[in-house]
Amino acid sequence: MNMPDGSVRSKSSEHRLAPLFEPKSVARVGASEKSYWSTLLNNNFKALDYQGKVYAVNRNGNDVLGIKGYKSIAEIGEPVDVAYMMVPQAANLDVISELAASNIKFAIVLASGYAEIGEEGQRAQDEMAAHARSVGV
């Protein structure tokens, strides 16, 4: 990468957030044909001409909106830069643990029932964030 001063940055010095903002692969965890989030992501990736790999993860391993499906994150068997989590709030801690086990460092949580509902939701959000930090996500 060319730097403003004319020097060249090597790949080894890539910013630690680069996989989040310029992912080469993404997993949609909890993807389904009926999901608003699945459809929205699918449309946005197409509109932006996203060239990376996209995986759909759901209990049945079903393909979703033309994207190959897998029963688990581990089943993908390839590196994934970012996971979009579209699962019920009760499953988020387990999914974060799965992400960590598959060396996925970044997650975008698309769920309700957190800080927007008040004190109880804030506690759940804090617990999820602390868990994510503790496992390296």
N, CA, C and O atoms as a GROMACS GRO file, in nm:
protein
  548
    1MET      N    1   0.085  -0.116   0.000
    1MET     CA    2   0.000   0.000   0.000
    1MET      C    3   0.090   0.123   0.000
    1MET      O    4   0.183   0.133   0.080
    2ASN      N    5   0.061   0.216  -0.089
    2ASN     CA    6   0.139   0.340  -0.095
    2ASN      C    7   0.092   0.436   0.014
    2ASN      O    8  -0.027   0.459   0.031
    3MET      N    9   0.188   0.491   0.085
    3MET     CA   10   0.160   0.586   0.193
    3MET      C   11   0.172   0.728   0.140
    3MET      O   12   0.233   0.749   0.035
    4PRO      N   13   0.115   0.827   0.211
    4PRO     CA   14   0.121   0.967   0.164
    4PRO      C   15   0.263   1.017   0.140
    4PRO      O   16   0.286   1.101   0.054
    5ASP      N   17   0.359   0.965   0.217
    5ASP     CA   18   0.497   1.012   0.201
    5ASP      C   19   0.571   0.940   0.088
    5ASP      O   20   0.690   0.963   0.067
    6GLY      N   21   0.501   0.852   0.015
    6GLY     CA   22   0.562   0.780  -0.095
    6GLY      C   23   0.617   0.643  -0.057
    6GLY      O   24   0.650   0.563  -0.145
    7SER      N   25   0.626   0.615   0.073
    7SER     CA   26   0.675   0.484   0.116
    7SER      C   27   0.566   0.380   0.091
    7SER      O   28   0.451   0.413   0.064
    8VAL      N   29   0.605   0.255   0.101
    8VAL     CA   30   0.512   0.145   0.079
    8VAL      C   31   0.496   0.068   0.208
    8VAL      O   32   0.594   0.025   0.269
    9ARG      N   33   0.371   0.050   0.250
    9ARG     CA   34   0.343  -0.027   0.371
    9ARG      C   35   0.332  -0.173   0.332
    9ARG      O   36   0.264  -0.208   0.236
   10SER      N   37   0.398  -0.258   0.407
   10SER     CA   38   0.390  -0.401   0.378
   10SER      C   39   0.261  -0.457   0.434
   10SER      O   40   0.200  -0.398   0.523
   11LYS      N   41   0.219  -0.573   0.382
   11LYS     CA   42   0.099  -0.639   0.430
   11LYS      C   43   0.107  -0.669   0.579
   11LYS      O   44   0.005  -0.666   0.648
   12SER      N   45   0.228  -0.699   0.629
   12SER     CA   46   0.242  -0.735   0.770
   12SER      C   47   0.210  -0.618   0.862
   12SER      O   48   0.186  -0.640   0.981
   13SER      N   49   0.210  -0.496   0.811
   13SER     CA   50   0.179  -0.382   0.896
   13SER      C   51   0.037  -0.332   0.873
   13SER      O   52   0.004  -0.220   0.911
   14GLU      N   53  -0.048  -0.414   0.810
   14GLU     CA   54  -0.186  -0.377   0.786
   14GLU      C   55  -0.255  -0.346   0.920
   14GLU      O   56  -0.230  -0.413   1.020
   15HIS      N   57  -0.340  -0.247   0.921
   15HIS     CA   58  -0.410  -0.207   1.043
   15HIS      C   59  -0.493  -0.323   1.096
   15HIS      O   60  -0.551  -0.399   1.018
   16ARG      N   61  -0.498  -0.337   1.228
   16ARG     CA   62  -0.568  -0.451   1.288
   16ARG      C   63  -0.718  -0.452   1.260
   16ARG      O   64  -0.782  -0.556   1.272
   17LEU      N   65  -0.775  -0.337   1.221
   17LEU     CA   66  -0.918  -0.331   1.190
   17LEU      C   67  -0.948  -0.351   1.041
   17LEU      O   68  -1.064  -0.351   1.001
   18ALA      N   69  -0.845  -0.367   0.960
   18ALA     CA   70  -0.866  -0.383   0.816
   18ALA      C   71  -0.963  -0.497   0.784
   18ALA      O   72  -1.048  -0.481   0.696
   19PRO      N   73  -0.954  -0.613   0.851
   19PRO     CA   74  -1.049  -0.720   0.818
   19PRO      C   75  -1.195  -0.683   0.847
   19PRO      O   76  -1.286  -0.738   0.785
   20LEU      N   77  -1.217  -0.591   0.940
   20LEU     CA   78  -1.353  -0.546   0.970
   20LEU      C   79  -1.406  -0.454   0.861
   20LEU      O   80  -1.521  -0.467   0.819
   21PHE      N   81  -1.323  -0.362   0.816
   21PHE     CA   82  -1.367  -0.262   0.720
   21PHE      C   83  -1.346  -0.302   0.574
   21PHE      O   84  -1.410  -0.246   0.484
   22GLU      N   85  -1.259  -0.397   0.550
   22GLU     CA   86  -1.234  -0.448   0.415
   22GLU      C   87  -1.226  -0.600   0.419
   22GLU      O   88  -1.122  -0.658   0.385
   23PRO      N   89  -1.335  -0.666   0.460
   23PRO     CA   90  -1.330  -0.811   0.476
   23PRO      C   91  -1.318  -0.884   0.343
   23PRO      O   92  -1.376  -0.845   0.241
   24LYS      N   93  -1.241  -0.990   0.347
   24LYS     CA   94  -1.228  -1.078   0.230
   24LYS      C   95  -1.334  -1.188   0.234
   24LYS      O   96  -1.363  -1.252   0.134
   25SER      N   97  -1.391  -1.207   0.354
   25SER     CA   98  -1.496  -1.308   0.369
   25SER      C   99  -1.585  -1.272   0.487
   25SER      O  100  -1.539  -1.216   0.587
   26VAL      N  101  -1.714  -1.305   0.474
   26VAL     CA  102  -1.810  -1.279   0.580
   26VAL      C  103  -1.901  -1.401   0.598
   26VAL      O  104  -1.932  -1.472   0.503
   27ALA      N  105  -1.942  -1.421   0.722
   27ALA     CA  106  -2.040  -1.526   0.753
   27ALA      C  107  -2.164  -1.459   0.806
   27ALA      O  108  -2.157  -1.368   0.888
   28ARG      N  109  -2.278  -1.505   0.760
   28ARG     CA  110  -2.407  -1.458   0.810
   28ARG      C  111  -2.460  -1.568   0.901
   28ARG      O  112  -2.513  -1.669   0.854
   29VAL      N  113  -2.446  -1.549   1.030
   29VAL     CA  114  -2.484  -1.651   1.127
   29VAL      C  115  -2.630  -1.630   1.167
   29VAL      O  116  -2.668  -1.525   1.218
   30GLY      N  117  -2.711  -1.733   1.142
   30GLY     CA  118  -2.854  -1.722   1.164
   30GLY      C  119  -2.928  -1.682   1.038
   30GLY      O  120  -3.043  -1.640   1.043
   31ALA      N  121  -2.862  -1.696   0.926
   31ALA     CA  122  -2.920  -1.657   0.797
   31ALA      C  123  -3.040  -1.745   0.763
   31ALA      O  124  -3.041  -1.866   0.789
   32SER      N  125  -3.142  -1.682   0.705
   32SER     CA  126  -3.258  -1.757   0.657
   32SER      C  127  -3.324  -1.679   0.544
   32SER      O  128  -3.303  -1.559   0.527
   33GLU      N  129  -3.403  -1.750   0.468
   33GLU     CA  130  -3.476  -1.689   0.357
   33GLU      C  131  -3.577  -1.586   0.407
   33GLU      O  132  -3.610  -1.491   0.335
   34LYS      N  133  -3.628  -1.603   0.529
   34LYS     CA  134  -3.730  -1.515   0.584
   34LYS      C  135  -3.673  -1.396   0.659
   34LYS      O  136  -3.748  -1.305   0.697
   35SER      N  137  -3.544  -1.393   0.681
   35SER     CA  138  -3.483  -1.290   0.764
   35SER      C  139  -3.470  -1.157   0.690
   35SER      O  140  -3.415  -1.150   0.579
   36TYR      N  141  -3.520  -1.053   0.752
   36TYR     CA  142  -3.503  -0.918   0.698
   36TYR      C  143  -3.354  -0.888   0.683
   36TYR      O  144  -3.310  -0.836   0.580
   37TRP      N  145  -3.275  -0.921   0.788
   37TRP     CA  146  -3.132  -0.892   0.785
   37TRP      C  147  -3.061  -0.967   0.674
   37TRP      O  148  -2.975  -0.911   0.607
   38SER      N  149  -3.096  -1.093   0.652
   38SER     CA  150  -3.034  -1.171   0.544
   38SER      C  151  -3.060  -1.106   0.409
   38SER      O  152  -2.969  -1.091   0.327
   39THR      N  153  -3.185  -1.066   0.388
   39THR     CA  154  -3.221  -1.002   0.261
   39THR      C  155  -3.149  -0.868   0.245
   39THR      O  156  -3.096  -0.838   0.138
   40LEU      N  157  -3.148  -0.788   0.352
   40LEU     CA  158  -3.082  -0.658   0.346
   40LEU      C  159  -2.932  -0.674   0.316
   40LEU      O  160  -2.879  -0.605   0.229
   41LEU      N  161  -2.866  -0.764   0.387
   41LEU     CA  162  -2.723  -0.787   0.361
   41LEU      C  163  -2.700  -0.835   0.219
   41LEU      O  164  -2.608  -0.789   0.152
   42ASN      N  165  -2.783  -0.929   0.174
   42ASN     CA  166  -2.768  -0.981   0.039
   42ASN      C  167  -2.780  -0.869  -0.064
   42ASN      O  168  -2.699  -0.860  -0.156
   43ASN      N  169  -2.880  -0.785  -0.048
   43ASN     CA  170  -2.900  -0.674  -0.142
   43ASN      C  171  -2.786  -0.574  -0.137
   43ASN      O  172  -2.740  -0.525  -0.240
   44ASN      N  173  -2.739  -0.544  -0.017
   44ASN     CA  174  -2.628  -0.448  -0.003
   44ASN      C  175  -2.499  -0.503  -0.063
   44ASN      O  176  -2.427  -0.430  -0.131
   45PHE      N  177  -2.469  -0.628  -0.038
   45PHE     CA  178  -2.347  -0.687  -0.095
   45PHE      C  179  -2.352  -0.682  -0.248
   45PHE      O  180  -2.252  -0.654  -0.314
   46LYS      N  181  -2.470  -0.711  -0.303
   46LYS     CA  182  -2.485  -0.705  -0.449
   46LYS      C  183  -2.470  -0.562  -0.499
   46LYS      O  184  -2.400  -0.537  -0.597
   47ALA      N  185  -2.536  -0.467  -0.433
   47ALA     CA  186  -2.532  -0.326  -0.475
   47ALA      C  187  -2.390  -0.270  -0.467
   47ALA      O  188  -2.351  -0.187  -0.549
   48LEU      N  189  -2.314  -0.317  -0.369
   48LEU     CA  190  -2.176  -0.269  -0.352
   48LEU      C  191  -2.075  -0.352  -0.431
   48LEU      O  192  -1.955  -0.326  -0.426
   49ASP      N  193  -2.126  -0.452  -0.503
   49ASP     CA  194  -2.041  -0.542  -0.583
   49ASP      C  195  -1.930  -0.605  -0.497
   49ASP      O  196  -1.814  -0.611  -0.537
   50TYR      N  197  -1.971  -0.652  -0.378
   50TYR     CA  198  -1.876  -0.716  -0.287
   50TYR      C  199  -1.818  -0.839  -0.355
   50TYR      O  200  -1.891  -0.925  -0.403
   51GLN      N  201  -1.686  -0.847  -0.359
   51GLN     CA  202  -1.616  -0.955  -0.429
   51GLN      C  203  -1.563  -1.065  -0.338
   51GLN      O  204  -1.507  -1.164  -0.385
   52GLY      N  205  -1.581  -1.049  -0.207
   52GLY     CA  206  -1.532  -1.149  -0.113
   52GLY      C  207  -1.625  -1.270  -0.106
   52GLY      O  208  -1.728  -1.276  -0.173
   53LYS      N  209  -1.585  -1.366  -0.023
   53LYS     CA  210  -1.665  -1.485  -0.001
   53LYS      C  211  -1.772  -1.457   0.104
   53LYS      O  212  -1.748  -1.385   0.201
   54VAL      N  213  -1.890  -1.515   0.082
   54VAL     CA  214  -2.001  -1.500   0.176
   54VAL      C  215  -2.054  -1.640   0.208
   54VAL      O  216  -2.073  -1.723   0.120
   55TYR      N  217  -2.076  -1.663   0.338
   55TYR     CA  218  -2.125  -1.792   0.384
   55TYR      C  219  -2.254  -1.771   0.464
   55TYR      O  220  -2.267  -1.671   0.535
   56ALA      N  221  -2.347  -1.863   0.452
   56ALA     CA  222  -2.469  -1.862   0.532
   56ALA      C  223  -2.458  -1.974   0.635
   56ALA      O  224  -2.429  -2.088   0.601
   57VAL      N  225  -2.481  -1.939   0.761
   57VAL     CA  226  -2.474  -2.039   0.868
   57VAL      C  227  -2.610  -2.042   0.936
   57VAL      O  228  -2.661  -1.940   0.981
   58ASN      N  229  -2.667  -2.163   0.943
   58ASN     CA  230  -2.794  -2.183   1.012
   58ASN      C  231  -2.804  -2.327   1.057
   58ASN      O  232  -2.728  -2.412   1.010
   59ARG      N  233  -2.895  -2.356   1.148
   59ARG     CA  234  -2.906  -2.489   1.209
   59ARG      C  235  -2.913  -2.603   1.108
   59ARG      O  236  -2.856  -2.710   1.130
   60ASN      N  237  -2.981  -2.580   0.996
   60ASN     CA  238  -3.001  -2.686   0.898
   60ASN      C  239  -2.895  -2.690   0.789
   60ASN      O  240  -2.890  -2.784   0.709
   61GLY      N  241  -2.810  -2.588   0.786
   61GLY     CA  242  -2.710  -2.582   0.680
   61GLY      C  243  -2.770  -2.550   0.545
   61GLY      O  244  -2.711  -2.580   0.441
   62ASN      N  245  -2.888  -2.488   0.545
   62ASN     CA  246  -2.956  -2.454   0.420
   62ASN      C  247  -2.887  -2.339   0.348
   62ASN      O  248  -2.834  -2.247   0.411
   63ASP      N  249  -2.888  -2.346   0.215
   63ASP     CA  250  -2.846  -2.232   0.136
   63ASP      C  251  -2.948  -2.120   0.157
   63ASP      O  252  -3.067  -2.146   0.177
   64VAL      N  253  -2.901  -1.995   0.154
   64VAL     CA  254  -2.989  -1.881   0.179
   64VAL      C  255  -2.966  -1.776   0.071
   64VAL      O  256  -2.856  -1.722   0.057
   65LEU      N  257  -3.070  -1.747  -0.004
   65LEU     CA  258  -3.066  -1.643  -0.107
   65LEU      C  259  -2.948  -1.663  -0.202
   65LEU      O  260  -2.881  -1.568  -0.242
   66GLY      N  261  -2.925  -1.790  -0.238
   66GLY     CA  262  -2.818  -1.824  -0.331
   66GLY      C  263  -2.680  -1.837  -0.269
   66GLY      O  264  -2.582  -1.856  -0.340
   67ILE      N  265  -2.672  -1.826  -0.137
   67ILE     CA  266  -2.544  -1.836  -0.066
   67ILE      C  267  -2.536  -1.975  -0.004
   67ILE      O  268  -2.630  -2.021   0.061
   68LYS      N  269  -2.423  -2.043  -0.024
   68LYS     CA  270  -2.404  -2.178   0.031
   68LYS      C  271  -2.420  -2.177   0.182
   68LYS      O  272  -2.366  -2.090   0.251
   69GLY      N  273  -2.495  -2.274   0.234
   69GLY     CA  274  -2.521  -2.284   0.376
   69GLY      C  275  -2.434  -2.386   0.446
   69GLY      O  276  -2.391  -2.484   0.387
   70TYR      N  277  -2.410  -2.361   0.574
   70TYR     CA  278  -2.333  -2.448   0.662
   70TYR      C  279  -2.407  -2.459   0.795
   70TYR      O  280  -2.476  -2.366   0.836
   71LYS      N  281  -2.392  -2.574   0.862
   71LYS     CA  282  -2.458  -2.594   0.991
   71LYS      C  283  -2.386  -2.525   1.106
   71LYS      O  284  -2.446  -2.499   1.210
   72SER      N  285  -2.259  -2.496   1.087
   72SER     CA  286  -2.182  -2.430   1.193
   72SER      C  287  -2.073  -2.345   1.130
   72SER      O  288  -2.039  -2.360   1.013
   73ILE      N  289  -2.020  -2.256   1.210
   73ILE     CA  290  -1.910  -2.173   1.164
   73ILE      C  291  -1.789  -2.260   1.134
   73ILE      O  292  -1.720  -2.240   1.034
   74ALA      N  293  -1.763  -2.357   1.222
   74ALA     CA  294  -1.648  -2.446   1.205
   74ALA      C  295  -1.656  -2.524   1.075
   74ALA      O  296  -1.553  -2.556   1.014
   75GLU      N  297  -1.778  -2.557   1.032
   75GLU     CA  298  -1.798  -2.634   0.909
   75GLU      C  299  -1.749  -2.560   0.784
   75GLU      O  300  -1.718  -2.623   0.683
   76ILE      N  301  -1.741  -2.428   0.791
   76ILE     CA  302  -1.695  -2.349   0.676
   76ILE      C  303  -1.555  -2.394   0.636
   76ILE      O  304  -1.527  -2.412   0.517
   77GLY      N  305  -1.469  -2.412   0.734
   77GLY     CA  306  -1.335  -2.466   0.707
   77GLY      C  307  -1.238  -2.371   0.639
   77GLY      O  308  -1.132  -2.413   0.593
   78GLU      N  309  -1.273  -2.245   0.631
   78GLU     CA  310  -1.186  -2.143   0.570
   78GLU      C  311  -1.186  -2.021   0.661
   78GLU      O  312  -1.277  -2.004   0.742
   79PRO      N  313  -1.085  -1.935   0.649
   79PRO     CA  314  -1.084  -1.814   0.731
   79PRO      C  315  -1.204  -1.723   0.699
   79PRO      O  316  -1.243  -1.708   0.583
   80VAL      N  317  -1.258  -1.663   0.802
   80VAL     CA  318  -1.368  -1.567   0.789
   80VAL      C  319  -1.327  -1.442   0.865
   80VAL      O  320  -1.284  -1.449   0.980
   81ASP      N  321  -1.339  -1.327   0.801
   81ASP     CA  322  -1.298  -1.201   0.862
   81ASP      C  323  -1.404  -1.143   0.957
   81ASP      O  324  -1.370  -1.094   1.064
   82VAL      N  325  -1.531  -1.150   0.917
   82VAL     CA  326  -1.638  -1.086   0.993
   82VAL      C  327  -1.760  -1.177   0.995
   82VAL      O  328  -1.793  -1.240   0.895
   83ALA      N  329  -1.826  -1.181   1.111
   83ALA     CA  330  -1.953  -1.253   1.121
   83ALA      C  331  -2.064  -1.155   1.151
   83ALA      O  332  -2.053  -1.074   1.244
   84TYR      N  333  -2.170  -1.162   1.075
   84TYR     CA  334  -2.293  -1.088   1.104
   84TYR      C  335  -2.381  -1.184   1.183
   84TYR      O  336  -2.423  -1.288   1.131
   85MET      N  337  -2.409  -1.150   1.307
   85MET     CA  338  -2.486  -1.237   1.395
   85MET      C  339  -2.632  -1.196   1.392
   85MET      O  340  -2.669  -1.087   1.436
   86MET      N  341  -2.716  -1.286   1.340
   86MET     CA  342  -2.859  -1.260   1.327
   86MET      C  343  -2.936  -1.368   1.401
   86MET      O  344  -3.029  -1.428   1.346
   87VAL      N  345  -2.898  -1.392   1.525
   87VAL     CA  346  -2.958  -1.497   1.605
   87VAL      C  347  -3.031  -1.434   1.723
   87VAL      O  348  -3.007  -1.317   1.756
   88PRO      N  349  -3.120  -1.509   1.788
   88PRO     CA  350  -3.186  -1.454   1.907
   88PRO      C  351  -3.084  -1.418   2.014
   88PRO      O  352  -2.977  -1.479   2.024
   89GLN      N  353  -3.118  -1.319   2.093
   89GLN     CA  354  -3.027  -1.270   2.197
   89GLN      C  355  -2.972  -1.385   2.283
   89GLN      O  356  -2.855  -1.384   2.318
   90ALA      N  357  -3.054  -1.481   2.317
   90ALA     CA  358  -3.013  -1.590   2.404
   90ALA      C  359  -2.900  -1.674   2.344
   90ALA      O  360  -2.829  -1.743   2.418
   91ALA      N  361  -2.882  -1.670   2.213
   91ALA     CA  362  -2.777  -1.750   2.147
   91ALA      C  363  -2.647  -1.673   2.127
   91ALA      O  364  -2.546  -1.734   2.091
   92ASN      N  365  -2.646  -1.544   2.150
   92ASN     CA  366  -2.530  -1.463   2.116
   92ASN      C  367  -2.401  -1.503   2.188
   92ASN      O  368  -2.295  -1.504   2.126
   93LEU      N  369  -2.407  -1.536   2.316
   93LEU     CA  370  -2.284  -1.574   2.387
   93LEU      C  371  -2.224  -1.702   2.328
   93LEU      O  372  -2.102  -1.711   2.311
   94ASP      N  373  -2.309  -1.799   2.296
   94ASP     CA  374  -2.260  -1.923   2.235
   94ASP      C  375  -2.200  -1.897   2.097
   94ASP      O  376  -2.096  -1.953   2.062
   95VAL      N  377  -2.266  -1.812   2.019
   95VAL     CA  378  -2.214  -1.781   1.885
   95VAL      C  379  -2.079  -1.711   1.896
   95VAL      O  380  -1.987  -1.741   1.819
   96ILE      N  381  -2.066  -1.619   1.990
   96ILE     CA  382  -1.936  -1.552   2.008
   96ILE      C  383  -1.828  -1.652   2.044
   96ILE      O  384  -1.716  -1.641   1.995
   97SER      N  385  -1.860  -1.750   2.127
   97SER     CA  386  -1.763  -1.855   2.159
   97SER      C  387  -1.725  -1.934   2.034
   97SER      O  388  -1.608  -1.968   2.016
   98GLU      N  389  -1.822  -1.964   1.949
   98GLU     CA  390  -1.794  -2.034   1.823
   98GLU      C  391  -1.704  -1.950   1.732
   98GLU      O  392  -1.612  -2.003   1.669
   99LEU      N  393  -1.730  -1.821   1.727
   99LEU     CA  394  -1.646  -1.732   1.646
   99LEU      C  395  -1.502  -1.739   1.694
   99LEU      O  396  -1.410  -1.754   1.614
  100ALA      N  397  -1.484  -1.729   1.825
  100ALA     CA  398  -1.350  -1.733   1.882
  100ALA      C  399  -1.281  -1.866   1.849
  100ALA      O  400  -1.162  -1.868   1.816
  101ALA      N  401  -1.354  -1.976   1.859
  101ALA     CA  402  -1.297  -2.108   1.830
  101ALA      C  403  -1.254  -2.120   1.684
  101ALA      O  404  -1.165  -2.198   1.651
  102SER      N  405  -1.318  -2.043   1.597
  102SER     CA  406  -1.283  -2.043   1.454
  102SER      C  407  -1.193  -1.927   1.417
  102SER      O  408  -1.170  -1.901   1.298
  103ASN      N  409  -1.141  -1.857   1.517
  103ASN     CA  410  -1.047  -1.747   1.497
  103ASN      C  411  -1.108  -1.629   1.420
  103ASN      O  412  -1.038  -1.560   1.345
  104ILE      N  413  -1.236  -1.607   1.438
  104ILE     CA  414  -1.302  -1.490   1.379
  104ILE      C  415  -1.298  -1.380   1.483
  104ILE      O  416  -1.351  -1.395   1.593
  105LYS      N  417  -1.235  -1.270   1.449
  105LYS     CA  418  -1.209  -1.163   1.544
  105LYS      C  419  -1.316  -1.054   1.548
  105LYS      O  420  -1.320  -0.976   1.643
  106PHE      N  421  -1.401  -1.048   1.447
  106PHE     CA  422  -1.497  -0.938   1.439
  106PHE      C  423  -1.639  -0.990   1.420
  106PHE      O  424  -1.664  -1.080   1.340
  107ALA      N  425  -1.731  -0.931   1.497
  107ALA     CA  426  -1.872  -0.967   1.487
  107ALA      C  427  -1.956  -0.840   1.486
  107ALA      O  428  -1.926  -0.743   1.556
  108ILE      N  429  -2.059  -0.843   1.407
  108ILE     CA  430  -2.158  -0.736   1.405
  108ILE      C  431  -2.288  -0.801   1.451
  108ILE      O  432  -2.341  -0.891   1.386
  109VAL      N  433  -2.339  -0.754   1.563
  109VAL     CA  434  -2.456  -0.814   1.625
  109VAL      C  435  -2.581  -0.740   1.578
  109VAL      O  436  -2.597  -0.621   1.603
  110LEU      N  437  -2.668  -0.812   1.512
  110LEU     CA  438  -2.795  -0.758   1.464
  110LEU      C  439  -2.905  -0.819   1.549
  110LEU      O  440  -2.968  -0.918   1.510
  111ALA      N  441  -2.928  -0.761   1.666
  111ALA     CA  442  -3.024  -0.815   1.761
  111ALA      C  443  -3.085  -0.703   1.844
  111ALA      O  444  -3.028  -0.594   1.856
  112SER      N  445  -3.199  -0.732   1.899
  112SER     CA  446  -3.262  -0.636   1.988
  112SER      C  447  -3.264  -0.694   2.128
  112SER      O  448  -3.225  -0.809   2.150
  113GLY      N  449  -3.309  -0.612   2.222
  113GLY     CA  450  -3.318  -0.658   2.360
  113GLY      C  451  -3.197  -0.621   2.444
  113GLY      O  452  -3.174  -0.680   2.549
  114TYR      N  453  -3.122  -0.526   2.397
  114TYR     CA  454  -3.003  -0.483   2.471
  114TYR      C  455  -3.029  -0.345   2.532
  114TYR      O  456  -3.139  -0.320   2.582
  115ALA      N  457  -2.932  -0.258   2.530
  115ALA     CA  458  -2.940  -0.129   2.602
  115ALA      C  459  -3.065  -0.049   2.565
  115ALA      O  460  -3.111   0.032   2.645
  116GLU      N  461  -3.119  -0.070   2.447
  116GLU     CA  462  -3.234   0.010   2.406
  116GLU      C  463  -3.359  -0.020   2.489
  116GLU      O  464  -3.455   0.057   2.486
  117ILE      N  465  -3.359  -0.131   2.565
  117ILE     CA  466  -3.479  -0.163   2.645
  117ILE      C  467  -3.464  -0.124   2.792
  117ILE      O  468  -3.558  -0.138   2.871
  118GLY      N  469  -3.346  -0.076   2.829
  118GLY     CA  470  -3.329  -0.032   2.968
  118GLY      C  471  -3.218  -0.105   3.041
  118GLY      O  472  -3.126  -0.161   2.981
  119GLU      N  473  -3.230  -0.103   3.173
  119GLU     CA  474  -3.125  -0.154   3.261
  119GLU      C  475  -3.093  -0.302   3.239
  119GLU      O  476  -2.976  -0.340   3.231
  120GLU      N  477  -3.195  -0.384   3.230
  120GLU     CA  478  -3.174  -0.527   3.210
  120GLU      C  479  -3.103  -0.553   3.077
  120GLU      O  480  -3.011  -0.635   3.069
  121GLY      N  481  -3.146  -0.484   2.975
  121GLY     CA  482  -3.082  -0.498   2.844
  121GLY      C  483  -2.939  -0.450   2.846
  121GLY      O  484  -2.852  -0.509   2.782
  122GLN      N  485  -2.914  -0.343   2.919
  122GLN     CA  486  -2.777  -0.291   2.932
  122GLN      C  487  -2.687  -0.395   2.998
  122GLN      O  488  -2.573  -0.414   2.956
  123ARG      N  489  -2.739  -0.463   3.102
  123ARG     CA  490  -2.661  -0.568   3.167
  123ARG      C  491  -2.628  -0.680   3.068
  123ARG      O  492  -2.515  -0.730   3.065
  124ALA      N  493  -2.727  -0.720   2.988
  124ALA     CA  494  -2.705  -0.826   2.888
  124ALA      C  495  -2.602  -0.781   2.784
  124ALA      O  496  -2.517  -0.859   2.743
  125GLN      N  497  -2.610  -0.656   2.744
  125GLN     CA  498  -2.515  -0.602   2.647
  125GLN      C  499  -2.374  -0.599   2.706
  125GLN      O  500  -2.277  -0.636   2.639
  126ASP      N  501  -2.363  -0.555   2.830
  126ASP     CA  502  -2.232  -0.552   2.896
  126ASP      C  503  -2.174  -0.692   2.910
  126ASP      O  504  -2.054  -0.712   2.893
  127GLU      N  505  -2.261  -0.789   2.943
  127GLU     CA  506  -2.216  -0.928   2.955
  127GLU      C  507  -2.166  -0.980   2.821
  127GLU      O  508  -2.062  -1.047   2.814
  128MET      N  509  -2.239  -0.950   2.715
  128MET     CA  510  -2.197  -0.996   2.582
  128MET      C  511  -2.064  -0.932   2.543
  128MET      O  512  -1.974  -1.001   2.492
  129ALA      N  513  -2.050  -0.802   2.566
  129ALA     CA  514  -1.925  -0.733   2.530
  129ALA      C  515  -1.809  -0.787   2.612
  129ALA      O  516  -1.700  -0.806   2.559
  130ALA      N  517  -1.831  -0.812   2.740
  130ALA     CA  518  -1.723  -0.866   2.825
  130ALA      C  519  -1.685  -1.006   2.779
  130ALA      O  520  -1.567  -1.039   2.776
  131HIS      N  521  -1.783  -1.087   2.744
  131HIS     CA  522  -1.754  -1.222   2.695
  131HIS      C  523  -1.674  -1.215   2.565
  131HIS      O  524  -1.576  -1.286   2.548
  132ALA      N  525  -1.718  -1.129   2.474
  132ALA     CA  526  -1.646  -1.114   2.347
  132ALA      C  527  -1.500  -1.075   2.371
  132ALA      O  528  -1.409  -1.134   2.313
  133ARG      N  529  -1.478  -0.976   2.456
  133ARG     CA  530  -1.341  -0.935   2.486
  133ARG      C  531  -1.261  -1.050   2.546
  133ARG      O  532  -1.144  -1.069   2.512
  134SER      N  533  -1.324  -1.126   2.636
  134SER     CA  534  -1.252  -1.234   2.705
  134SER      C  535  -1.208  -1.346   2.611
  134SER      O  536  -1.111  -1.416   2.640
  135VAL      N  537  -1.278  -1.363   2.499
  135VAL     CA  538  -1.241  -1.469   2.404
  135VAL      C  539  -1.173  -1.413   2.278
  135VAL      O  540  -1.143  -1.488   2.185
  136GLY      N  541  -1.149  -1.284   2.275
  136GLY     CA  542  -1.074  -1.226   2.165
  136GLY      C  543  -1.155  -1.185   2.043
  136GLY      O  544  -1.099  -1.169   1.934
  137VAL      N  545  -1.285  -1.168   2.060
  137VAL     CA  546  -1.370  -1.124   1.948
  137VAL      C  547  -1.397  -0.976   1.966
  137VAL      O  548  -1.467  -0.916   1.885
   0.00000   0.00000   0.00000
